[in-house]
Amino acid sequence: MTARTIPPGFVALLEILELEQPQVVTAAQLAAWAADVGTALPADVVVRRLRERGWLLDLTAKGVWEFAPAARAGAFGSGDPLIEVRATLARDPSAPYVVAAESAAFFLGLASRRPEPEVVGAPGGVRLPKALSGFRIVRWRPTTSPVRRDDLPVWAPATLLAFMASRPGGYHDWPNVREWLSQAARHVAISDVALELKGAPRSAWARMAYMLEVGGGSEVAQELFSQAPAGRGPYYLGDRKAGGRYSREYGVIDNVGLWVGSPDIAR
């Protein structure tokens, strides 16, 4: 353990950083706080001196650093697996990156385990920065606004479920979905789900309705399915080569096992 020293004239600035406890900071933020306490040094000098003494830690995202508060007793990172997402969004708050798929299920309090690697959603065609190269990326443009969890934008439940129904192969933790599906089905708004599925083929609507049915929302499932475009099944939920059970109601063959424990739902 190495004690960190405070650069001359930086006591007041570090007091602000300790008070605010930012997980990441940009050069612009540091410059503003430095000006507030009367530090006339240029932002690059402020950054350099704080980096040299271990108060700021380098990240892949350019122009953003992780703040290492005194409570860590050293120049150690927090271990936050989403720190580069935080840094990317701090650099450009309008960037269309959001916690997605299995990571969203965890942050929404649905899934009990967080994935590794974490999952980030981005619209198709958007070029990803190098800082996000360590994440699994899923391409999806949400219609429903993200929710905020732990100061990060996270897919809303309607977006999560619509993605799973539209692209089952893009969700990698189906064995544990049954443990939280009923909770999600109770709180999701049909209007939001319908908006997320707008323009999607009947297969996505059928899988979505089936998932809601499994989650205990029979009336809601049927209401949603009544809005589905025309089409003809069967529609697979999961690997076609795996064993499954057929739902005549929605024309869905459940290959991921949502029906397990609910024999009356899919027959």
VENJONOR-V987162 format. One record per backbone hydrogen bond with DSSP energy under -1.0 kcal/mol. CO is the residue of the C=O (numbers start at 0). NH is the residue of the N-H. E is the energy in kcal/mol with one decimal. If there is no record, write none. Layout:
co & nh & e
CO & NH & E
CO & NH & E
This chain:
co & nh & e
6 & 9 & -2.2
9 & 13 & -2.5
10 & 14 & -2.0
11 & 15 & -1.7
12 & 16 & -2.1
13 & 17 & -2.7
14 & 18 & -2.0
15 & 19 & -3.1
16 & 20 & -2.6
22 & 66 & -1.4
24 & 64 & -2.5
25 & 29 & -2.3
26 & 30 & -2.5
27 & 31 & -2.2
28 & 32 & -2.6
29 & 33 & -2.7
30 & 34 & -2.2
31 & 35 & -1.9
32 & 36 & -1.3
33 & 38 & -3.1
34 & 37 & -1.3
41 & 45 & -2.1
42 & 46 & -2.6
43 & 47 & -2.2
44 & 48 & -2.4
45 & 49 & -1.9
46 & 50 & -2.6
47 & 51 & -2.6
48 & 52 & -1.1
49 & 54 & -2.5
49 & 55 & -1.2
50 & 53 & -1.5
54 & 67 & -2.5
56 & 65 & -2.4
60 & 63 & -1.1
62 & 26 & -1.2
64 & 24 & -2.6
65 & 56 & -2.7
68 & 71 & -1.8
69 & 72 & -2.1
73 & 75 & -2.3
79 & 82 & -1.6
81 & 85 & -2.2
82 & 86 & -2.3
83 & 87 & -2.3
84 & 88 & -2.4
85 & 89 & -2.1
86 & 90 & -2.0
87 & 91 & -1.7
91 & 94 & -2.2
97 & 120 & -3.6
98 & 154 & -2.4
99 & 102 & -1.4
99 & 103 & -1.1
100 & 104 & -2.2
101 & 105 & -1.8
102 & 106 & -2.6
103 & 107 & -2.4
104 & 109 & -2.3
104 & 110 & -1.4
105 & 108 & -1.6
117 & 135 & -2.3
118 & 99 & -2.2
119 & 137 & -2.1
120 & 97 & -1.7
121 & 139 & -1.3
122 & 125 & -1.5
128 & 131 & -1.7
129 & 132 & -1.9
131 & 134 & -1.6
135 & 119 & -2.6
137 & 121 & -2.2
146 & 153 & -3.1
148 & 151 & -1.1
151 & 148 & -2.4
152 & 98 & -2.8
153 & 146 & -2.8
155 & 159 & -2.4
156 & 160 & -2.6
157 & 161 & -2.2
158 & 162 & -2.4
159 & 163 & -2.2
160 & 164 & -2.2
161 & 165 & -2.2
162 & 166 & -3.2
166 & 169 & -2.2
167 & 170 & -1.4
172 & 175 & -1.3
173 & 176 & -1.7
176 & 179 & -1.9
176 & 180 & -1.6
179 & 183 & -2.0
180 & 184 & -2.7
181 & 185 & -1.7
182 & 186 & -1.1
183 & 187 & -1.3
188 & 192 & -2.1
189 & 193 & -2.9
190 & 194 & -1.8
191 & 195 & -2.2
192 & 196 & -1.9
196 & 199 & -2.9
200 & 204 & -1.3
201 & 205 & -2.9
202 & 206 & -2.5
203 & 207 & -2.3
204 & 208 & -2.8
205 & 209 & -2.4
206 & 210 & -2.4
207 & 211 & -2.3
208 & 212 & -2.3
209 & 213 & -2.6
210 & 214 & -1.9
211 & 216 & -2.7
212 & 215 & -1.6
216 & 220 & -2.7
217 & 221 & -2.3
218 & 222 & -2.2
219 & 223 & -2.4
220 & 224 & -2.5
221 & 225 & -1.6
223 & 226 & -1.8
224 & 227 & -1.4
234 & 252 & -3.1
236 & 254 & -2.2
238 & 241 & -1.5
244 & 253 & -3.1
246 & 250 & -1.9
250 & 234 & -2.9
251 & 246 & -3.0
252 & 236 & -2.8
253 & 244 & -1.3
256 & 259 & -1.2
258 & 261 & -2.8
261 & 264 & -1.8
